[in-house]
Structures are given as C-alpha cells and as structure tokens.
Amino acid sequence: MISMPFVITGPLTIERLSISIESLPKSLNGLKLIQMSDFHADSWGLSDQLLAQAIAASNREYPDLVLLTGDFITSKPDPIDRLARQFKKLESRYGTYAILGNHDIYPQENRSRVIKTLTQAGITVLWNEICYPCGPGLALVGFADVRSRQFFPAQIMPQIPDDIPRIVLAHNPDCATQLRAWRVDLQLSGHTHGGQIYIPGLGSLPAIAARSYGTIPGAIQRRIPGLQRLSRINQNWEWERGYHEIERDGLPTRDRAAPNRLYINRGLGTYPPGRLFCTPEVTIICLYSKPNSKLEA
C-alpha cells in the first residue's frame, strides 16, 4: 500500500459530458464511456483508496466502454501489477481498452511489461490500431504515444471510411494538431494532469508560465530550466484540461465540417508538490446521435 500523509490531491471529482455525433447509429444512441487517465501508480501520488473510489465510481455507471488513456506507471514497472489487480474489478458491456503514455514506453522492457500485464487482466491495449468494440458503426482508434516516434496518423486514419464516427485515444493532447487533417468526433487525452496547480481566474501555473514564456528574453529563458521543460511536456497548454473544439485543416470554407473535439482528463495520479484546485477525475461521457453536434455540459 502507498501511504500519502503529506500529499495534496483533493477528493475524486466526477465529470459528466454529453456529446452529439453525426451519423452515430441509433443503436448506439446513449452509449456511455468512462475515461480514466494518468495513474502514475509507482508515485506517492495515487493511493489505494483513491484508485478504489475511481473504480467503484465507474462500475456504478454500468458503462458500455471503459477507456484508459495512459501513464500507468512513472518509471519502475512493478506497480503495474497492483493496478492490474484492481482493473480486473472494472465492469463494462463491451470491455476495457487502453493506450500507453510517455511514462509507459521506456525502456522497452517497461513497455512490454505494461502491455503484457494489462492484457492478462483482460484489457485490450491499442498501439496504432483500429477496432469496433460496439459494432461497425463506431470506430475506436488507439495511437502510440507521440514520444514513441511511432505516432503515424496518416497510416491509420485513412483506413476508416469517412462516414464512420470515430473515438480517438491519444495520450498527449498535442496530437490534436496533427489530427486536424481527419475527422475526429472525440479525442480523449490526458498527460497534462490538468496543470496540477490551478489558480482560479488565472489558470494553471504551467499555462501561466507558458503564456509568459514568449515575453522573457532568451538569455533569461535559458537560465530557467523549468520553463524549457514545460514546452517539452506540452506545446499547447491552452489544452490542459476539459473540452475543446479544433477546426479541421484542408477543407474549403463552404465545405467546412464540424470541428474536431478534444477532451483532456485531469488524471488520477500526481507529482510533487501535488494538486491544488485541480482534483483527480473520472469522466463519464454519453454519446448521442444528433445533427449539428454540440457539447452539453
């Protein structure tokens, strides 16, 4: 058991979203997804109690799909065994699907261990793969993490017929910039932890720092390694949490399609110094078949 007597993390928060998707089959109207992300189980930032609460919250919803969007470990692979034992308790109609995050993939031995252990727990791990767990009317795409150097959307997305809705799992929300060339009804990401430390009315500390970065002279930037690290972690800190609409590329104005949509889960785990006004999250997403797609909070 991981003890956290001094961790600031806050209570588990349940976020609920309703998403309308064009051409979603009526048979899938009301499909319920659960998203969880960024467990970091070998850190002091995820307690057994919080993990149990998240799994219980998921099961209470009787979801159709459970989607896990990466960073199961931080550096050492052993804690994946602890996670997998708990993940076996997850209940859903069509199963649990996962992608890997940047912390899961290096070294190669860690990546293999994580995939093997999750698979043995009954979880389908997607690595540049398309599947149809709910039937042919909805594609589920799971990408390799962008830092793996195996993130190749141009090889994957064209395999899906244009009229088929698709849910995309991509750990780093920055991937949304590269996915603008294709239809993405909903991209589910994590990675940012919601910024972890949030100042009401101003935003998270990383977002504030990122906005200020361009105004700081280069000589000073180089003396503040934390600022440089922020840009390596994430390029688009405006996409640190929650729902965003992203205009697609390459379409004439008269043929402008509905924007791609991105949701970033704040994650369950954390890093020092912990979370402030940025509670860990389980996301419940209901999909509906309606024209003129729009998010309803």
Buried (B, 14 or more C-beta within 10 A) or exposed (E): EBEBEEBBBBEBEBBEBBBBBBEBBEEBBEBBBBBBBBBBBBBBBBBBEBBEBBBEBBBEBEBBBBBBBBBBBBEEBEBBEBBBEBBEEBBBEBBBBBBBBBBBBEEEEBBEBBBBBBEEBEBBBBBBBBEBBBEEBBBBBBBBBBBBEEBEBEEBBEEBEEEBBBBBBBBBBBBBEBBBBBBBBBBBBBBBBBBBBBBEEEBBBBBBBBEEBEEBEEEEBEEEEEBEEBEEBBBBBEBBBBBBEBEBEEEEEEEEEBBBBBBBBBBBBBBEEBBBEBBBBBBBBBBBBBEEBEBEE
